[in-house]
């Protein structure tokens, strides 16, 4: 196919979502401006990985990536650029197309979260810079969807989410309850539950940087313990030997992978008292899949995977009774846009923690920009969901009280 052929096909493809290219006279916020003519061939042969990489390389720009992604998903165009088999229609793969195919096949054939690979996301994403997350997130450093029902600010939304979780598992019913937090991040939930509801919380994380900062932030709270531990490891610390009154997991199930969903649920079941509750807070996908989008897998969340409703419930079958299922995915759009606002406002302070090289700082900013705005657009278009499940082992006597 000629250079002009690739350009015409790309423009035709984008026009289905009312996205125009290089129209400076009546440019809409979601239109694309091409800065390198090689963009067309690269993206058509490399799919979504090439689309994201070429943005990081400065080959194209857009005034509102969140609106661009929203329109692509609502027009079902995202399926065209994600599925590696469809790339073949454009004359075969480039190196990014082959990598996309590799991600697809690897997710089907192998356990991507096995052994040391399960720790990769901690090293690559969560360990990147505590200072970046301190500037981007709220003061409690909660890196998951806020609850915006009655909130007007990010701080209010995150505190409302933490309080919602505490009340859903009944921490307001009695002080001194013992809680396990699987994937505890920087200890935000543990500190909140201990300070407000007098809970005793043990948090586990696979990020050493998170562990260090969480311990520092919670050093004044003797009832908070933060451990570096992978739930997949059979050799458990003494703090996990006794069952917990309740278990919560906020934004960690996305890193488990379909091969390990059942094992994850078994871990929660084994560590929960018979009358306890297990709250699972996770991003969800609309269809059962076995890998993640290639650009995210490369730059943001390696070896991650969004579970579907079917995959989640099937993994819990025979281990738990589902007491509640709460869906509030649109709240993640607001959360991501608030994070993006913080990132852009504080980038001059953040960039020095990323790199001392100006070009690398710019590339890193474009990566975070694409990640946050693209994700916001995905939730806005309802391509992604946010769920909170509440499970019990044998059913709550008299029925579970639904809390919103």
Secondary structure, 3 states (H helix, E strand, C coil): CCHHHHHHHHHHHHHCCCCCECCCCCCCCCCEEECCCCHHHHHHHHHHHHHHHHHHCCCEEECCHHHHHHHHHHCCCHHHHHCHHHHHHHCCCCHHHHHHHHHHHHHHHCCCCCHHHHHHHHHHHHCCCHHHHHHHCCCCCCCCCCCCCCCCCHHHHHHHHHHHHHHHCCCCCCCCCEEEEECCCCCHHHHHHHHHHCCEEEEEECCHHHHHHHHHHCCCCCCEEEEECCCCCCCCCHHHCCCEEEEEEECCHHHCCCCCHHHHHHHHHHCEEEEEEEEEEEEEECCCCCCCCHHHHHHCCCCCCCECHHHHHHHHCCCCEEEEEEECCHHHHHHHHHHHHHHHHCHHHHHHHHCCCHHHHHHHHHHHHHHHHHHHHHHHCCCEEEEEEEEECCCCCCCCCCCC
